[in-house]
Amino acid sequence: MSKDNHELKGRVALVTGASRNIGRAIALALAEAGASIAIVARSDQAAAESVAREVEAHGSRAIVLLGDVAQEADAARLVGQAVDALGGLDLLVNNAAIRREAPVEKLSFADWREVMGVTLDGAFLMSRAAIPHLIAGERGAIVNIGGLTAYTGAMNRAHVISAKAGLDGFTKALAHELGPRGVTVNLVSPGMIDTNRAHTSSGGEPAHHNTTRTLVGRRGTPEEVAAAVLYLAGPAGRFITGQTMHVNGGAFLP
């Protein structure tokens, strides 16, 4: 992406799960395009502040907000603080997620609810809080971040797959509701992306990666996912809504 690209100048974006990996890459891509960024993380303030410094190095404003998107009060607070600090909200990226692995018979209901809470409930709560501001800005967009296995299935990921598949339906429902009010809603579905896996995941290489192959012969990068988000958020994406953009190197062909 060119450093001379300022297609999002004057716009404000809130990115959840923005302290690392795909979320970080999205925040930086939007900042490079001129947007001010609210960086939302659950607890890792140091990592979030590091991303904020990178955003500012692109000449964009950044704030760090800590909170649990799965909690109703936190979601409302996070959106309100972003609007107050940055002067509005034009783009919401629901990227926060938990990716763990366990067979269904060993999966506790608490683990199921935690994954569903962050990934799906969080997207709902953040979107609901953001909608009035997105409508007011007259160029609003929501981009949800899904996942390849929501379409292919995988072993030991029933909770993760169910949550990500729910995002697909949620995206289509919101697109119907918000399209007439000038807000686009889309989903970007990454495939096998080179990322650093956190303690919230299975802690190692997902088993399904061993049976998944891309047509291009490599894994993707967080920056390639971010490029798709930028396209959907920018002026070129204003006639696109209710869609899923697959960024998977041909690992899945819908």
N, C-alpha and C positions, 0 to 999 in steps of 0.2 A: 504494500500500500504506500502511495506517495505521501511524503510529508507535506506536500502542497495541497492535499485534499482537505477542504474545510466544508464539506457538504452538510455537516451537522453543527456548524457554528451557531451559537446562540441557543442550542438545545440542551436539555438536561436529561441525563439517563441515570437510572438506578439499576445496579446489577447485583443480584444476590449470589452468595457463594463466590465472591469476587477476589478472594485473597490468594488464590492459587489456580494453576492449571487453566482450564477452559475459561473460567470466570475472569481470571486475570487477563488473559488474552483478549477477551471481549471488551473489558474495561479499557485496555490500552488502544484497541482498534477504534473504539468510539471516541476516545480522547484525541487520537491522532487526527480524526475527522472533525475535531473542533468542539465536541460536546463536553459539558461539565459532568462529572461523574460522582454519584453517591456509591461508595464501595461498602457493601453490606457483608459482614462476616458474623458467624455465630459467636466466636470467642477469641480467635487468634488476632489480637489487635496488632501485634508486631508485623505479621505478614500483611495485614490490610494496610498498615501505614507504609510499608515498603511499596505496595502497589500505588498508593496515593502519591508517593514521591515520583514514581515513574510517570504517572498521569501528568503531574505538574511539569515534568521535564518536557512534555509535549506542548506546554503552554496552556493547558486546560486546568480548570479548578477541580479540586477533589475534596471530598469529606469522607471520613470513616465512621460508619455506624455499626454498632454491635447489637445483635438481637437474634431471637429465635423466630424465624418466619412461620413456624408451626403454631405460634402462640398469637391469639387474636389481638391482644393488647400490644404486643411487640410489633406486629405487622403494621398496625395503624400508626404507632409511634414512629417507626422507621420511615414510612412514607411522609408523615407530617414533618419530621425533622429534615428530610431531603428537600421538601418544598420550601420550608422556611429558610434553609441555609442557601439554597441555590436559585430560588426565585420561581420555582415551578417544577413541572415534571412532564416530559414529552415521550419518554421511552422507559418501559419496564422490561428487564430481562430476568425471567424466572429460571435461574440456573442452579440454585441450591438443591442438593440431593445427597442421599446416603446410598452407597452401593456396597451391600454385604452379600455374602453367599452362605446358604445353609439349605439342606433338603427340607421339604415341607414338614415332614414328620418330626423334625428337630427344631422347627422354627417356632419360637414363642410368640404369643400374641403381642407382647410388648415390643418385640423386635419388628413384627409386621406393622404395628401402629407407628413406630418411630419412623420407619422408612416412608410409609404412606403420608405421615404427618408432614415431614419436611418437604418431600417432593410434590405431592398433590395438594394437600391442605395448604401448604405454604404458597403455592401458586395461586390458589383460590383467594386466600386471605390478602396477599399482596396485591393481586389484581383488583379485588373489590375496593381496597383502600385507595388504589391509584386511579381508578376509572374517572372520578369527578375531575381530577387534575388533567388527565389525558384528554378528556373531552374539551375542557376549557382551553387547552393549548391549540386546538384545531389541527394538529398534525401528529396526533398520538399514535403510538404503536406498542404492542406487547409482543415479545418474542419468548416463547417457552423453549426450554432445551430438553429434548426427549432422549431417545437412545435406540440403537440398532435392535437390541433384543426384544423391544416391544413389538417388533414385526416378525422376528425370526424365532423367538423363544430361546430358552437356554436352560441348562441344568442349574439347580440350586439357587435360582434367582426369582422365585415366584413373587416375592414382595416387591422387588425392584421393577420387574417387568410389569406387574399390575399397576404400579404407580406411574410408570412412564407411559403405558398404554392409556391410562386415565387422562394424562396430559393431552394426548391426541384428541380424545373426545371433548375435553374441556376447551381446547383451542377452537374446534369447529363451532361449539356452542357460543363461545364469546364472539367469534367472527360474525355470527348471525345477529347477535345483540348489538354489537358496537359498530359494525360497518356503516349503518345509516347515520351514525353520530360521528363519523370521520376518524374512527380508530381502527387500524388494521391489527389483526391478531394472527400470528403464524407460529409454526413450530420448526425448529432446526433439530434434526436427528443425527447426532454424530455416530460414526461407526467405531472402528478400532483406532483410538487416538493415543499417541505417546504422552502419557501423563505420569506424575508421581502420585502413587496411591497412598491415601492417608489411613490413619487408624480407624476411620469410620467405614472403610471397605473391608474386604476379606484379608487385606494385608499383603497380598501377593498377586500373581498373575491370575486373572479369572479363567476358570476351566474352559469356558466356551471359546476363548481366544485360540485354543489349540485346534479347533475345527473350523475356524472362520478364516477365509482367504479373501484378499482384495484383488480386483482385476488389474490394478496398477502396480502390484507387487511390493507395496510398502504400507506402513501405517500412516495415518494423517497426523497433522500437528494441531495444537490448540489454535494457532493463528489461522488455519484454514477453516476451522469452525467459526472463528470470529469474523472472518470475511463474509460468511453467509449471513450472520446476524447484522453486520453493517449494511449489506445490500438491502435486506428487508426493512431495516430501520430508516434508510435514507430515502431521498426523493424518487429514486428509480423503482422503489418497491411500493409505491402508494396505490397501485392497482392490484396488488397481491394480498389476499387475505383468506384465512381459513385453510391454508396450505401447509404441507409438510415438505421441507427441503432436506433431502437426504445427503449427508456429507460422509460418505463411507468408502470411497474408492472403488465402487462397484461390488462391494461385499453383499449388498442386497439391492435387487432391481425390482421396484414395485410395478 
